[in-house]
């Protein structure tokens, strides 16, 4: 179930320092772009290589999600 996946992913990474590649791999575990986006936004502050965080956009299926993600990064 997606809610269980999300809560498990958040608990597992709560105190972790993640690389962009790790964030991407975890995002791929979710089926829907909305879930991937939620986790990507959640993980931003836990990422050790924020300069490369734009690469996370590769996991999204829809350009609208990629646009929303890019807007998030611009803030």
Protein Blocks (a to p, Z undefined) as FASTA:
>chain_A
ZZlmmmmmmmmmmmpccdfklmmmmmmmpmbfklmmmmmmmmmmmpcblmlmmmmmmmpm
bfklmmmmmmmmmZZ
